[in-house]
Amino acid sequence: MNLTKYLNESIDRLFRRALRSSLTNPREMGFLIGALKIKRRAAKKRLLSAGDGGGIPPFMIASITTQCNLRCKGCYDRANRACANPDPKGELGAERWGAIFSEAEGLGISFILLAGGEPLKRPEVLERAAETRGVIFPVFTNGTLLSGDILGLFGRSRNLIPVVSVEGDKHQTDSRRGAGVFDMTRRAMREMKRRGIFFGCSVTVNKSNMDTVLGDDYVALLRSSGSRLVIYVEYVPVDGEDGLAPGEGERLAAARRLEELRLRFKDMILISFPGDEQELGGCLAAGRGFFHVNAFGGAEPCPFSPYSDTSLAEGSILRALDSDLFTKIRESGLGSQGHTGGCALFERRDAVMSLLAGG
């Protein structure tokens, strides 16, 4: 299978779904029609790079800050980077992030997912993203800072797409994110709907909330709130098995349920991650389909595999994609081996560390 061709076709299908979901939002539809032309030009660049023996992934994840205003249970970023006591010293400045975004656009990277910490803590970086018109930036936020000037920025900049993280119903969300968070996100969603801002929701799926978040009523609630995009992310425990990670049976049931939801909610975009990675020959990290840049510029295989031998603080994206670590991971087949779900590289972190050390 030609992975680059498959991913390009998948992005085309994603845009067609987005157009269908924006039939009642003429401004959003106009943006998407123009963006689709840009994405197809980027797809040609990626095909050419693959033909030249290189390979540019369509996706990049950028965790633009370690700062956050919440202390969510099971937060991977806080556990991994001591986000409970964030020290923003050394984080890349807005100018450098802008240069990285521009380089990505020139190479043919179509989507840059902005994460954190809480990315809305860095509005100056969001402004640089908004200026990079040829890239779409899903912005993964806890939703509590969506007000005032930030909402104005999203309203003006259609290439920035807010993606609000929720855990299920009010009890499920507040128990993991803090009292009152569910109501705050609901208010933010209503306001974005009123302003005609295209936005989505991100749901971390675990054993305790699976029945809720994959239910018709829950998806209907998100839809009525204005969300036209739902990204289901399989839960990865931050420190060993905690009984919440879905098993093989739950994952298969979730996949079947998601197909049923797609048939019912045809005006919504429903995505699962890691989803169909096995069909794609395994994990897409380390540049096969995406890679991660941390707040300090370190180029990492993915957010759940925070190891780096190359920095974008000064270096280029091409250098990172061709780094020893990324090359060894791709050639080792670590991501294509069977695993118990979630992130393949997270399960094999000892092997990744060995590759980093020169193994």
N, C-alpha and C positions, 0 to 999 in steps of 0.2 A: 504494500500500500504506500502511495506517495503521501506522506504525512502533511507536507506543506499544502498540497492540493486539497486534501481532506479538510484541513483547518480553514483554508480560504472559502471552501464551499459551505462550511458550517457558519462562518461569519456572514456569508450572503443570506443563509436561511434565518439567522438571527435578525438581520436588518429587515427582512420581509415580515417577520413576526412583529418587529417594532413598528413598522409602517401600519400594519393592521391594527395594532393597539392604539395608534394615534389618529384614527379616523375622525375623532371629535375634537382634535386639537390641531387646527390648521398651521399654527406657527411651528409646532413640533414636527409636523409632517414635512413642512418646507425644509426645515433643517436636515431631517433624515434623508430626504431625496438628494440634497447636495452632498451630505456626508457619505452616502452610498457610492457616489462617483469617486470621491477621494479614497474610500476604502478599496475600491477595485484597482485604482492606480497603485496603492500600497501593496495589494496582493500580487500584482505583476512584479514589483520589486523583490518580494519575498521569493517568488518562483525563480527569478533570475539568480538570486543569491544562492538558492539551493542548487541550481544547475551549475554554478561556479564552484561547488564543493564546500560552500560556506553554509549559511542558514540563519535567517533572521526570524525570530519567533514573533507571532502576532500580538502577544501579550507581555506586559511588564507589570510587576507589582512594586510600588514605591511606598515604603513606610516612612513618611516625611517627618515624623516626630515621635519621641518617646513620651511626650507629655499627654496626660489624660485627666479629665475632671471626675472620672468614676473609678471605682474599685470593684470591678465585676468578678464574681466567683469564676475560677477556672480560666482567667485571662492568660493566654499564652504569652503575650508580649510582656506583661508585668512579671510573670514568673521567669521569663528568659532574660529580660533586660533590666530587671529591678525597676520597673516602671512605677512602683509604689512611691519611690523617692526619685523622681526624674531629674536628671541633670542635663539640660539642653545644651550645655557647653560642648562644642564640637559638632553639633548637628549642621548639616549642609545649609548654607544660606540660600535665600530665594533666587539670587542670580545664578548660582551653580545649578540649582534644580531646573531653572529655566533653560540653561544650556543643555542639560541632559534631556529634557523634554524635546528640545529642538533637534538634537541629534537623533533621538528615537523616531521622530516624525520623518526625518530625511532618510532613515534606513528602511522605513516601511512598517514600523511597529504601529498598530492601529489602536490598541487600547492600553492605557496605563491606569491600573487600579491604585487609587490613593488610599492609604491606610495609615495606622499609627500604632500605639497611642490613638489620640483623637485628632484627625487631620484638620478639623475646623479650628484647632488652636494655632494653625499656621496660615492665616488668610492671605499673607503675602505670597506664599507658595501657590495657593489656589489661584491668585491673580495671574501668576506666570503660566499656570496650566491653561487658564481661560484664553490666554494669548496664543496658545499652540493649537490653531484651528483645525489642523489635520489629524488630531488625535482625540479620541473620546476618553474621558476620565470618569469612570465610576468612582464616587467618593464614599468610602465606607465609614459611616459616622454613627455614634450612639444616639444622635438625634436631639440631644438636650440643648445644643447650641444653635439650632436652626431658627434664627430670628434676625430681625433688623437687617444690617448691611449684608450679612451672609446670605440671607434669602434673596436680597436684591442681586447679589452676584450670580446666584444660580438662575434667577429669572432672566438676567441679561445674557448669560453664557450657556447656550444649549449644549455645548460639548462637555459640560460638567453635569454629571448625573448623581444626585444624592441617593445613597443606598443606606437605609436606616436599619440598624441591627435590632432584632427583636428575638425573644426566646419562646414565644407562644402567647398565652393569654396573660391577663394582668398579674395573676399570682406567679406564674412561671417566669415572666419577665422581671418583676420586682424582686423575686427571691434571689435571682442571679445578678441583677444590675443595680438594685437599690430601690427603696420605697419611693413611689411616685414617678419612676422612670417611664412606665407604660403610658400613664396619662400624658406625660410630656411629649412622648413620641407621637401619640394620637393627635395632640393639638398641632404639632409640627406638620403632620401629614395633612390634616384638614386645611391648614394655611397654604401648603404647597399646592393642594388640589384647587383651592380658590384662585391662586395665582396662575394656574395652568402650567406648573412646573412638572416635567416628566421625572418621576422618581421611582425607586424600587425599595424592596426590603430584603435583608439578609437574615436567614434563619439557620441557627446552628442546630442540627438534628441529633438528638440523643434518645436513649431508650425511654426517658421519662416524659418527653414532650412529643414523641413521634406521632402518636394517635391524634393529638391536637393539631399540630402544624401541617399535617398531610390530610386534614379533614376538609370536606367541602365548605363547611361553615367558616372555618378560619380563613381559607383563601378568599371566600366571598367577603369577609370582613376587611381584608387588606384591599381588595378591589374597590369596595365601597368607600374606603378611606382615600382612594386616588392612586394607589400603587398599581403599576402596570408591569412590574418586573419583580419576580421573587427568585432569589438565589438560595438554594438549600445547600448548606455546607455540612459535611459529615463531621461530627464531634471527634476531636483528638484530645485525649487527656494530657494535661501538662506534666504529670509526674506519675507515670505508671498507670496500671489499670485501676479504675475507680468504679467499675460496674455500669457506667453510663454509655460507653462506646457501643454502637450497634454491632451485632454479630452478623454472620453471613446471612442467616435467615431474615433478620430485620432489614438488611440492605436490599435483598431481593424483593421483599415485600414493599419496601419504600420505592424501588424502581418501578414496580408494577403500578403502585398507587399514583406515582407521578405521571405516568402515561395516561391514566384515567383522568387526572386533573387537567392535563393538556387538552384532552378531547372536550372537556366540559367548558374550560375557560379559554376559549380560542382567541380572545382579545387580550390575553396576558402572555408574558414571556416567563416561562418556568424553567429554571436551569438547576442542575445538580452538580456538585463538585465534591470529590473528583469524578463522579459520574461514570462515563463510559471509557475511562482511561485504558482498561484492558483491551478494548477494541482498537485503541490507538497504539497498541504495542507497549503499554505500560505508562509509567509516570512521565508527565510532560515538563518536569522541572529541569533546571540546569540548561535552559535554552532550547530544549526540544519544542516546547510550546510557549514557555514563559520562564522568567527568572525574577529574582527579588533584589531590590536595593534597599538597604536599611538606612536609618535616619542619618548615619554618619558617612554614608557613601559605599559601604561594603557591598560588593556584588555576591549574592548568596543563591544557592540552587532554588530555594523556596523559603517562605516565612517559617516553616516548621523544620527547616534544615539550616540553621543560622551559622554557616561556616563559610569563610571567604579567604581567598588568596589574592584578590584584586579589589582595588578601591576606585570608585568613580569620583572621588573627591578631586582627582586630577585626571585619571585615566579615562579611556573611551569605552563605550558600550561594546564596540567590536573587540577590543582587547579583553573585556570581561567574558564575552561569549567564547573566546578562544583560549581562556585561561586553562591552566593545567587541571584545576579541580573540576571545572565544568566538563572538560574533555574526558577526563577519567571517569566521571560519573556516567556520561553518555555511553562510553565504550565498555564500561564494566557490566552493564545490564542490570544494575541494582534495582532500577525502577520497574523492570519488566518481570521480576521474580514474583511469585505468589506472596501475598501478605494478607493480614487479617482485617484490612480496611483502613479508612482514613488516609494518612500520608505514608507512602511506601518508604521514603527516605527517613522519616521520623522513626519508623520501626527499625531502620538499619543505621542509626546514627553512629554506632561504633565503627561500622564499615566506612562511612563517609569521613569520619575523623581520621581513620587509617589512611584513606586516599589523600587527605589534606596533609598528613605528615609524610607523604611520599611513599605510602604503601602500594 
